[in-house]
Amino acid sequence: MEFGPVPTQKALGAILAHSEQVEGGRLRKGVQLEQSHLQQLAAAGLEEVTVAQLGSDDIHEDAAALALAKALVPDEAAASLNIGAVGTGRCNLFAATAGVVQIDEGAINALNSIHPMITVSTVPQHHRMDAGGMVATVKIISYAVPEHALRLTCAAAQEALQLATVKLHQASYIETTLGARTKGVDAIRGRVEALGGCMQPPVFCAHETAALCDALLQASGDILLIMTASATSDLRDTAPSALRQAGGSVAHFGMPVDPGNLLFVGELRGKPVVGLPGCSRSPALNGADWVLERLICGIPVSAKDIMGMGVGGLLKEIPSRPQPRNPNRK
């Protein structure tokens, strides 16, 4: 691609690089100049204009952006993503439904390293999306890119984006109480339903190992959620002990995300179990969201995954917490 000023009358077929004021309005940058445009520019007293002229091996920005978007998402239905309209070298990709984004980070980094004018930007890995939310944008920075560079980029991009959607449709919610019930039910139900799942009628039981064990054994959901009246403080505390007594296991307790430290994950009869931290009674973002969202959408969460959440894990404080981070701050 050649770029620079040329005599106006020799700019036919070139792409206007900068918007120009002409009679009746403006000629916008990016327009492919026709004879009528040249006449308007000459009438405005412009003897030369800055343009981009494509070579025989150049691919126009819009065609390049669309080709790369289709390489990232060759099957929109399978990926649960929609490719948007293309224009000015940009093509956006949107979530077709609610879910969690899965990104081949290596592929995105590789394709962004091939040619500086070919770029892809995405939301963070495992970001929860609502239907219609923008997952990624393809942007061709220049007016055209070399065909060989685009070919290499598309090869690196193959199926690098997809949206994991709800797999565990039914959630069982069990809450232990010390007399009074809390307001956590609505917040948890909202999280489950936001991903397209359904929360079964909540079950309340005494804050005792035996009572919680019985409730776990009767739970029929695809994922079991436990909210305790008193925060879990140790692997031998009420909720982890009840899970083991029911025949299940605890995979990990604690997480480097704040709020959300006192979370545990486990398994019972092949179903994931999440011991929810008290902060999840609030609808505000906390560590439990990152675990629930993945599990509900069928993405396994290991102890290693949880321990890797510390970078970026300092979330916005929840004012209602009984022990705020900085109790002396006024």
RARA-V838247 format. One record per pair of residues at least 24 apart in sequence whose C-alpha atoms are under 6 Angstrom apart, sorted by the first residue. I is the first residue (numbers start at 1). J is the second residue. If there is no record, write none. Layout:
# RARA-V838247
[[I	J] [I	J]]
This chain:
# RARA-V838247
[[1	53] [1	54] [1	55] [2	52] [2	53] [3	51] [3	52] [4	50] [4	51] [5	49] [5	50] [6	48] [6	49] [7	47] [7	48] [8	47] [8	48] [8	49] [14	52] [14	53] [15	51] [15	52] [16	51] [17	50] [17	51] [57	146] [57	147] [58	144] [58	145] [58	146] [58	147] [59	144] [59	145] [59	147] [60	144] [61	89] [61	140] [61	143] [61	144] [62	87] [62	89] [65	89] [65	90] [65	91] [65	138] [68	154] [71	154] [71	157] [71	158] [72	157] [72	158] [72	159] [72	160] [72	161] [73	159] [79	162] [79	163] [80	163] [89	139] [89	140] [90	138] [90	139] [91	137] [91	138] [92	136] [92	137] [93	134] [93	135] [93	136] [94	132] [94	133] [94	134] [94	135] [95	131] [95	132] [95	133] [96	131] [96	132] [97	131] [98	129] [98	130] [98	131] [98	195] [99	128] [99	129] [99	163] [99	164] [99	165] [99	195] [100	126] [100	127] [100	128] [100	129] [100	163] [100	164] [101	126] [101	127] [101	163] [102	126] [102	162] [102	163] [103	160] [103	161] [104	160] [107	156] [107	157] [111	153] [111	156] [117	141] [117	142] [164	297] [165	297] [166	296] [166	297] [167	296] [167	297] [167	298] [168	222] [168	296] [169	197] [169	198] [170	198] [170	199] [170	221] [170	222] [171	199] [171	200] [171	221] [171	222] [171	223] [171	224] [172	200] [172	221] [172	224] [172	225] [173	202] [173	225] [174	203] [174	204] [174	226] [175	204] [175	226] [175	227] [175	228] [176	204] [176	205] [176	206] [176	207] [176	228] [176	229] [177	206] [177	207] [177	229] [184	281] [187	281] [187	283] [209	238] [209	242] [212	242] [213	242] [213	246] [223	271] [223	272] [224	273] [225	273] [225	274] [226	275] [226	276] [227	276] [252	303] [255	306] [256	310] [257	287] [257	310] [257	313] [257	314] [258	314] [258	315] [259	286] [260	286] [260	287]]
